């Protein structure tokens, strides 16, 4: 719905500008940038959860297609992106940077062969080994690290021959890093992107690649990931200390910004314990998980992925559900998995009887869908999307509405000048001269407000945050704290430019609050241009993280090669954490210095762009006056033309932008 609204309003806006011969861009650049995510972008939903939480089964049930491999086997740490496409296709990026394209229904089996770990290697810490292989560690180097990796991951002491066999048979060109799938999903997934992230290990936590993806900005300026679903098995005892610790430590690894987009979903909802005590378990989940992490009540829910998937297949295959317990052969279902569903026949009959509902195919399927709860989950996700996107839609409509009013006022101003004749034209020329002086004074005042000293004070919190890093007791927590600090820096930087824009408008309105030059300046686009011409702010912060990777341990503890002794001596983990945090603090403070220099340059560029924009618009205003002066003899015709343009705008703008 929003996509259609945005498309219509943007097309109307472009047509009105063209028909009314409006050459000044006004806010068209920002309007088009804000419209792009609706027209070209995707709503991206990332799935995060423990390796045993059933992420793949959940995604298959959500999209109604058996795309991701499921089963009781370990999979590799590739991040998988799924979008709607006309036909099945898959693009795989390997750890050596090479790519491979696949097409057709066979992509499902190809994906399984790419990410599934063979049985003989199932007990190995595959993802840790793969990270070392992709980082060009040699066989000898990895084997020397074996004792340390096994100790850190609680892995059994596996025969070194198995390690050597896996490493030798898996060069980096065979290890999938990212997988992009397009599949013919239903129309409700138009504009969606589902992301399957690597399973969260009980020891290692969320991988850094996943953390970066969850905080990364999209090409359109917003977050790359719009919403995050954290899956927790409802079959687990959520009050168990180990479960609570795992969930808390995992969610704590997300930045505050990422947590603001988090859904907490309990899976395995048809398991007897959960089904019989659902309300009590949900209430406890609110207390233990939703409230501490400020997850809104409506974003805590439950599903049963197998039931959800079965409902889709039952409807598609037109199965007779009145003899559910006798089903033995269903296309795409193993006997073991199907048994999980058929075992629910007695509870289903009992529930229908208690509700005094006649047992038919339709009522059975309706109850199963109710238990699966995917219809409700999709609704709360869509509600979240609508709420978030409505903010951007409101801004688009506000800008378009403002531009239409500006167009009309511009034509009315030209009509007034034509009616005033030569005297009015001379009067307007003097106004333009005065405005040049006034705007120059305002810019000088703005530059003083944006001095290096003034800007620096806004970022004093960085030093305080760095000092507090020494209180952190683990490497994952330190990584998360650093990512959160970067988020805070970006927010303050954005606030700085908002303040500069607001100050400029306020100063300008004091000497002439009707000036169309001021109203037509697209400050958001000027800031974007300043960013493009001076991109070191973003790059410097990313570089600081890469330096840490190089110096040891930012993306993985294994990067600290000195901490994995060649014998089975004990690693001094406390000193390792202390040294790691010292490197983070050093890098962050160095990055702050570079960032401040870059930001100062960006602010100066922003002011220069405003100055150039004002001069361009004032030059255009002078040229417009000259054209009117040269055509005073045709004033009647021109006035009529401008009045027709005003009428065209008022007639063709939608009711949404009239409000």
C-alpha positions in Angstrom: 0.0 0.0 0.0 2.7 2.5 1.0 4.7 1.6 -2.1 1.8 2.6 -4.3 1.2 5.8 -2.3 4.9 6.8 -2.7 5.0 5.9 -6.3 1.9 8.0 -7.1 3.0 11.0 -5.0 6.5 11.0 -6.6 5.0 10.7 -10.1 2.6 13.6 -9.4 5.4 15.7 -8.1 7.6 15.1 -11.1 4.7 15.8 -13.5 3.6 19.0 -11.8 7.2 20.3 -11.9 7.5 19.5 -15.6 4.1 20.9 -16.6 4.6 24.1 -14.6 8.2 24.5 -16.0 9.8 24.7 -12.5 13.6 24.5 -13.0 14.6 25.1 -9.4 15.1 21.6 -7.8 13.7 22.7 -4.4 13.7 19.5 -2.3 13.5 17.0 -5.2 16.8 15.3 -4.4 15.8 14.5 -0.8 12.3 13.5 -1.8 13.6 11.0 -4.4 16.2 9.7 -1.9 13.5 9.1 0.7 11.2 7.4 -1.9 13.9 5.0 -3.1 13.6 2.5 -0.3 9.9 2.2 -1.0 10.4 1.8 -4.7 13.7 -0.1 -5.0 14.6 -1.3 -1.5 13.6 -4.2 0.6 12.2 -4.7 4.1 15.0 -6.7 5.6 14.2 -9.2 8.4 17.2 -10.9 10.1 16.8 -14.1 12.0 19.1 -14.6 15.0 19.1 -17.6 17.3 20.9 -20.5 18.9 22.1 -23.3 16.7 19.3 -25.5 18.1 16.5 -22.9 17.9 15.3 -24.1 14.5 16.1 -21.0 12.4 16.0 -22.8 9.1 12.7 -24.5 9.8 11.3 -21.2 11.1 12.3 -19.4 7.8 10.9 -22.1 5.7 7.6 -21.9 7.6 7.6 -18.1 7.4 8.0 -18.0 3.6 5.9 -21.1 3.0 8.7 -22.9 0.9 11.3 -25.5 1.7 14.3 -23.5 0.7 16.8 -23.8 3.6 18.2 -27.3 4.6 16.9 -28.6 7.9 17.8 -31.5 10.1 20.1 -32.5 12.9 23.4 -31.5 11.5 25.9 -28.7 11.8 26.0 -26.0 9.2 28.6 -23.5 8.2 28.5 -19.8 9.1 27.5 -18.4 5.7 25.0 -15.5 5.9 22.0 -16.3 3.6 19.8 -13.7 2.0 16.4 -14.8 0.6 14.2 -12.6 -1.7 11.3 -13.1 -4.0 12.2 -13.9 -7.6 10.4 -15.1 -10.7 12.5 -18.3 -10.8 14.8 -20.1 -8.3 18.4 -18.9 -8.5 21.3 -18.7 -6.1 24.6 -16.7 -6.1 27.3 -17.8 -3.7 30.3 -15.7 -2.6 33.2 -17.8 -1.4 35.9 -16.9 1.1 38.4 -16.3 -1.6 36.2 -13.7 -3.2 35.0 -15.9 -6.1 31.4 -16.2 -7.1 29.2 -19.0 -8.5 25.7 -18.8 -10.0 23.1 -21.6 -9.8 19.6 -21.8 -11.3 16.5 -24.1 -11.0 15.0 -26.2 -8.3 18.3 -27.9 -7.7 19.5 -24.8 -5.8 18.0 -26.4 -2.6 20.2 -29.5 -2.8 23.2 -27.4 -3.9 22.7 -25.2 -0.9 22.6 -28.2 1.4 25.9 -29.5 0.0 27.5 -26.1 0.4 26.6 -25.5 4.0 25.9 -28.9 5.6 28.9 -30.4 7.5 29.6 -34.1 6.6 28.9 -36.5 9.5 32.6 -37.4 9.9 33.4 -33.7 10.7 30.3 -33.0 12.7 32.1 -32.7 16.1 34.7 -30.3 14.8 34.5 -26.5 15.7 33.9 -25.9 11.9 33.2 -22.2 12.0 36.4 -21.5 14.0 38.4 -23.6 11.6 36.8 -22.0 8.5 37.6 -18.5 9.8 41.3 -19.4 10.1 41.2 -21.0 6.6 39.6 -17.9 5.1 42.3 -15.8 6.9 45.0 -17.7 5.1 46.3 -19.6 8.1 48.3 -22.7 7.1 47.5 -26.3 8.1 50.4 -26.2 10.5 49.3 -22.9 12.1 45.7 -24.2 12.6 46.9 -27.5 14.1 49.1 -25.6 16.6 46.0 -23.7 17.6 43.9 -26.9 18.1 44.3 -27.2 21.9 43.3 -23.5 22.5 40.3 -23.7 20.1 39.0 -26.9 21.7 39.4 -25.4 25.2 37.6 -22.2 24.3 34.7 -23.9 22.5 34.3 -26.8 24.9 35.0 -29.2 22.0 36.2 -32.7 22.6 39.8 -33.6 22.0 39.3 -34.9 18.4 41.9 -36.9 16.6 44.3 -34.5 14.8 43.9 -36.7 11.7 40.2 -35.6 11.4 41.3 -31.9 11.7 43.9 -32.4 9.0 41.5 -34.2 6.7 38.9 -31.4 7.0 41.4 -28.6 6.5 43.1 -30.3 3.5 39.8 -30.9 1.8 38.3 -27.4 2.4 40.4 -24.7 0.8 38.9 -21.2 1.1 37.6 -21.3 -2.5 35.1 -24.0 -1.3 33.8 -22.3 1.8 30.7 -20.2 1.3 30.7 -16.8 3.0 27.5 -15.3 1.7 24.5 -16.8 -0.2 21.9 -14.9 -2.1 18.8 -16.8 -3.0 15.8 -15.7 -5.2 12.8 -17.9 -5.1 9.2 -17.7 -6.4 7.5 -16.8 -3.0 3.9 -15.5 -2.6 3.0 -11.9 -3.4 3.0 -11.0 0.3 6.9 -11.2 0.2 7.2 -8.6 -2.6 9.8 -6.1 -1.3 11.0 -8.4 1.5 14.4 -9.8 2.2 14.9 -12.6 4.8 18.4 -13.0 6.3 19.5 -16.3 7.9 22.4 -15.5 10.2 24.9 -18.0 11.5 23.7 -19.9 14.6 24.8 -18.3 17.9 27.2 -20.6 19.6 26.9 -21.1 23.3 30.5 -20.0 23.8 31.4 -17.7 20.9 28.2 -15.6 20.9 27.1 -13.6 17.8 29.7 -13.5 15.1 31.2 -10.1 14.3 30.0 -10.3 10.6 26.4 -10.6 11.9 26.9 -7.7 14.4 28.2 -5.5 11.6 25.3 -6.4 9.3 22.8 -5.6 12.1 24.3 -2.1 12.5 25.2 -1.3 8.9 23.5 1.5 7.0 21.8 0.8 3.7 22.5 2.6 0.4 19.4 4.7 1.1 20.6 6.1 4.4 18.5 3.9 6.8 19.5 0.7 8.5 20.3 -2.3 6.3 18.3 -4.5 8.6 14.8 -3.2 9.4 13.9 -5.8 12.1 15.5 -8.6 14.0 13.8 -11.8 15.2 15.6 -13.5 18.1 14.4 -17.2 18.3 14.4 -19.1 21.6 13.1 -22.6 21.9 9.9 -22.7 23.9 10.7 -26.4 24.6 13.6 -25.1 26.9 13.0 -24.2 30.4 13.3 -20.4 30.0 13.7 -20.0 33.8 16.8 -22.2 33.8 19.9 -20.2 34.7 21.9 -21.5 31.7 19.1 -20.5 29.3 18.7 -17.0 31.0 22.5 -16.4 30.8 22.7 -17.4 27.2 19.8 -15.2 26.1 20.9 -12.3 28.2 24.5 -12.4 27.0 23.5 -12.8 23.4 21.0 -9.9 23.4 23.6 -7.8 25.3 25.9 -8.2 22.3 23.5 -6.2 20.2 23.8 -2.5 20.2 21.0 -0.3 21.7 19.9 0.6 18.2 19.7 -3.0 17.1 17.7 -3.9 20.2 15.2 -1.2 19.3 14.3 -3.3 16.3 14.2 -6.7 18.1 11.4 -9.3 18.2 11.6 -12.1 20.8 9.9 -15.2 19.5 9.5 -18.6 21.3 9.5 -21.6 18.9 8.3 -25.2 19.3 4.9 -23.9 20.5 3.0 -27.2 20.1 5.3 -29.0 22.6 3.0 -30.3 25.3 4.5 -28.2 28.1 4.4 -25.0 26.1 0.9 -25.7 24.7 -0.6 -26.4 28.1 1.1 -23.6 30.0 1.5 -21.0 27.2 0.1 -18.0 29.0 2.3 -18.6 32.1 5.4 -19.1 29.9 4.8 -16.0 27.9 4.2 -14.0 31.1 7.5 -15.3 32.5 9.3 -14.5 29.2 8.0 -10.9 29.5 9.5 -10.6 32.9 12.8 -12.3 32.2 13.5 -11.1 28.7 11.1 -8.5 27.2 11.1 -6.0 30.2 14.8 -6.0 30.9 15.6 -5.3 27.2 12.7 -2.9 26.7 11.1 -5.2 24.0 7.5 -4.0 23.6 4.8 -6.5 24.6 3.5 -6.8 21.1 7.0 -7.9 19.9 7.1 -11.0 22.1 5.3 -13.9 20.6 5.4 -17.6 19.8 5.3 -19.9 16.8 5.6 -23.6 15.8 7.6 -23.8 12.7 6.9 -27.4 11.8 3.1 -26.9 12.3 3.3 -23.7 10.2 5.1 -25.5 7.4 2.7 -28.5 7.6 -0.4 -26.2 7.3 1.0 -24.7 4.0 1.7 -28.2 2.6 -1.7 -29.6 3.8 -3.5 -26.8 2.0 -1.4 -27.0 -1.1 -1.7 -30.9 -1.3 -5.4 -30.9 -0.2 -4.7 -33.4 2.5 -7.5 -35.2 4.4 -6.8 -34.0 7.9 -9.7 -36.0 9.6 -7.5 -39.0 9.6 -4.3 -37.1 10.6 -2.9 -39.8 12.8 -3.0 -42.2 9.8 -0.9 -40.0 7.5 2.2 -41.9 6.4 3.4 -40.5 3.2 3.4 -36.7 2.6 5.6 -35.2 -0.2 8.6 -33.5 1.2 8.2 -35.0 4.8 10.3 -37.6 6.4 8.5 -40.2 8.5 10.3 -38.9 11.6 9.3 -35.3 11.0 5.7 -36.2 10.0 5.3 -38.2 13.2 5.8 -34.9 15.2 2.6 -33.6 13.6 0.5 -36.8 13.7 1.3 -37.2 17.4 -0.7 -34.0 17.9 -4.0 -35.6 16.6 -5.3 -36.3 20.1 -4.7 -32.8 21.5 -6.3 -31.3 18.3 -9.4 -33.5 18.7 -9.6 -32.6 22.4 -9.2 -28.8 21.7 -12.0 -28.9 19.1 -14.3 -30.8 21.3 -13.7 -28.4 24.2 -14.5 -25.5 22.0 -17.6 -27.3 20.6 -16.4 -27.0 17.1 -17.3 -29.6 14.4 -14.4 -31.6 13.2 -13.9 -30.8 9.5 -10.9 -30.3 7.3 -11.4 -26.5 7.5 -11.8 -26.4 11.3 -8.8 -28.7 11.8 -6.6 -26.6 9.5 -7.8 -23.4 11.2 -6.9 -24.7 14.7 -3.5 -25.9 13.4 -2.8 -22.5 12.0 -3.8 -20.9 15.3 -1.3 -23.1 17.1 1.4 -22.4 14.5 0.7 -18.6 15.0 2.4 -17.4 11.9 -0.6 -15.4 10.7 -0.3 -13.4 14.0 3.5 -13.1 13.7 3.3 -11.7 10.1 0.7 -9.2 11.3 2.8 -7.8 14.1 5.8 -7.7 11.8 3.8 -5.8 9.2 2.4 -3.5 11.8 6.0 -2.7 12.9 7.0 -2.1 9.2 4.0 0.2 8.7 4.8 2.2 11.8 8.4 2.6 10.9 7.9 3.4 7.3 5.0 5.7 8.0 7.5 8.1 9.6 9.4 8.3 6.4 6.2 8.6 4.3 5.1 11.5 6.5 8.4 13.3 5.8 8.0 12.7 2.1 4.5 14.1 2.1 5.7 17.1 4.2 8.4 18.0 1.8 6.1 17.6 -1.3 3.4 19.7 0.4 6.0 22.3 1.3 7.3 22.4 -2.3 3.9 22.8 -3.8 3.2 25.7 -1.5 6.6 27.1 -2.5 5.8 26.7 -6.2 2.4 28.5 -5.7 4.0 31.3 -3.7 6.7 31.7 -6.3 4.1 32.2 -9.1 2.1 34.6 -6.9 5.3 36.6 -6.3 6.0 36.8 -10.0 2.4 38.0 -10.6 2.8 40.6 -7.9 6.1 41.8 -9.5 4.4 42.0 -13.0 1.5 44.0 -11.6 3.9 46.4 -9.8 5.8 47.0 -13.0 9.2 48.7 -13.2 9.0 50.1 -9.7 8.4 46.7 -8.1 11.2 45.1 -10.1 13.7 47.7 -8.8 12.5 47.1 -5.3 13.0 43.4 -5.7 16.6 43.9 -7.0 17.4 45.8 -3.9 16.0 43.0 -1.8 18.3 40.5 -3.5 21.4 42.7 -2.9 20.4 42.9 0.8 19.9 39.2 1.1 23.3 38.4 -0.3 24.9 40.4 2.5 22.6 39.0 5.2 23.1 35.4 4.1 26.9 35.9 4.1 26.7 37.3 7.6 24.6 34.3 8.7 27.1 31.9 7.3 30.0 33.5 9.0 28.0 33.3 12.3 27.3 29.7 11.6 30.9 28.9 11.0 31.8 30.5 14.3 29.2 28.3 16.0 30.6 25.2 14.3 34.3 25.9 15.2 36.5 23.0 16.1 36.3 23.9 19.8 32.4 23.9 19.7 32.3 20.6 17.8 34.8 18.9 20.0 32.7 19.5 23.1 29.9 17.5 21.6 32.1 14.5 21.4 33.7 14.6 24.9 31.6 11.5 25.7 33.9 9.4 23.5 36.8 9.8 25.9 34.6 9.0 28.9 33.3 5.9 27.1 36.8 4.8 26.3 37.8 5.2 29.9 34.9 2.9 30.9 36.1 0.2 28.6 38.6 -0.9 31.2 35.7 -2.0 33.4 34.5 -4.5 30.8 35.3 -8.1 31.6 35.1 -9.9 28.2 36.1 -9.4 24.5 32.5 -9.9 23.1 31.2 -7.2 25.5 34.0 -4.9 24.5 33.2 -5.3 20.8 29.6 -4.5 21.5 30.5 -1.5 23.5 32.6 -0.2 20.7 29.8 -0.7 18.1 27.4 1.0 20.4 29.8 3.9 20.8 30.0 4.2 17.0 26.2 4.3 16.9 26.2 7.2 19.4 28.8 9.1 17.5 26.7 8.9 14.3 23.6 10.1 16.2 25.5 13.1 17.6 27.0 13.9 14.2 23.5 13.8 12.7 22.2 16.0 15.5 25.0 18.5 14.8 23.9 18.9 11.1 20.3 19.2 12.2 21.3 22.0 14.6 23.2 23.8 11.9 20.3 23.6 9.5 17.9 24.8 12.2 20.2 27.6 13.3 20.5 28.8 9.7 16.8 28.8 9.1 16.2 30.6 12.4 18.7 33.3 11.6 17.4 33.7 8.1 13.8 34.0 9.2 14.7 36.9 11.5 15.3 39.2 8.6 12.8 37.8 6.1 10.6 34.8 7.0 8.9 34.9 3.5 12.1 34.5 1.5 11.5 31.7 -1.0 15.3 31.2 -1.4 15.6 30.1 2.2 12.5 27.8 1.9 13.7 26.2 -1.3 17.2 25.1 0.0 17.4 21.3 0.3 19.7 21.2 3.4 19.4 17.4 3.7 20.7 17.0 0.1 23.6 19.5 0.8 24.6 17.4 3.9 24.5 14.3 1.7 26.7 16.0 -0.9 29.1 17.1 1.9 29.3 13.4 2.9 30.0 12.2 -0.6 32.8 14.8 -1.1 34.3 14.0 2.3 33.7 10.4 3.3 36.5 9.9 5.8 34.2 10.0 8.8 32.7 6.6 8.0 35.9 5.1 6.6 38.0 6.1 9.6 35.8 4.3 12.0 35.7 1.2 9.9 39.5 1.3 9.5 40.0 1.4 13.3 38.2 -1.9 13.5 40.3 -3.4 10.7 43.4 -2.4 12.4 42.3 -4.3 15.5 41.6 -7.4 13.3 45.1 -7.1 12.0 46.7 -6.5 15.4 44.8 -9.4 16.9 41.4 -10.6 17.8 38.7 -8.0 16.6 36.8 -10.5 14.4 37.7 -13.6 16.3 39.6 -14.6 19.4 41.7 -16.9 17.1 43.4 -13.9 15.6 45.4 -13.7 18.8 47.9 -16.3 17.6 50.1 -15.7 20.7 47.2 -16.9 22.9 47.2 -20.4 21.4 50.4 -22.1 22.7 52.1 -24.8 20.8 51.7 -27.1 23.8 48.7 -27.5 26.1 49.8 -24.8 28.5 47.0 -22.6 29.9 46.3 -19.3 28.2 46.1 -16.2 30.4 42.6 -15.1 29.4 42.5 -12.2 31.8 45.6 -10.7 30.4 44.4 -11.4 26.9 41.1 -9.5 27.6 43.1 -6.6 29.2 45.5 -6.4 26.3 42.6 -6.5 23.8 40.7 -3.7 25.6 43.9 -1.6 25.7 44.1 -2.0 21.9 40.5 -1.0 21.5 40.9 2.2 23.6 44.1 3.1 21.8 42.4 2.6 18.4 39.2 4.4 19.4 41.1 7.5 20.6 43.2 7.6 17.5 40.0 7.2 15.4 38.4 10.1 17.3 41.2 12.4 16.4 40.9 11.5 12.7 37.1 11.7 13.0 37.2 15.2 14.4 39.5 16.5 11.7 37.2 14.9 9.1 34.1 16.2 10.6 35.4 19.7 10.8 36.2 19.5 7.1 32.7 18.2 6.4 31.1 21.0 8.3 33.1 23.6 6.4 32.1 21.9 3.2 28.5 21.9 4.3 28.7 25.7 4.9 30.4 26.2 1.5 27.7 24.2 -0.2 25.0 26.3 1.4 26.8 29.5 0.3 27.0 28.1 -3.3 23.4 27.1 -3.2 22.3 30.6 -2.0 24.4 32.3 -4.7 22.9 30.0 -7.4 19.4 30.7 -6.2 19.9 34.5 -5.9 21.5 34.5 -9.4 18.4 32.7 -10.7 16.2 35.2 -8.9 18.0 38.1 -10.6 17.7 36.3 -14.0 14.0 35.8 -13.3 13.6 39.6 -12.6 15.5 40.4 -15.7 13.2 38.2 -17.8 10.1 39.7 -16.2 11.4 43.2 -16.9 12.1 42.4 -20.5 8.5 41.0 -20.9 6.6 43.7 -19.1 4.8 44.4 -22.3 3.4 40.8 -22.1 2.4 41.0 -18.4 -1.2 40.2 -19.0 -0.3 36.9 -20.8 2.3 36.0 -18.3 0.0 36.7 -15.3 -2.6 34.4 -17.0 0.0 31.7 -17.5 1.2 31.9 -13.9 -2.4 31.7 -12.7 -3.0 28.6 -14.8 0.1 27.0 -13.3 -1.2 27.7 -9.8 -4.6 26.2 -10.7 -2.8 23.1 -12.2 -0.9 22.5 -9.0 -4.0 23.0 -6.8 -6.0 20.7 -9.1 -3.5 17.9 -9.5 -1.9 17.6 -6.0 -3.5 14.8 -4.0 -5.6 15.2 -0.9 -2.7 13.7 1.1 -0.6 16.8 0.5 -3.4 19.3 0.8 -3.7 18.6 4.5 
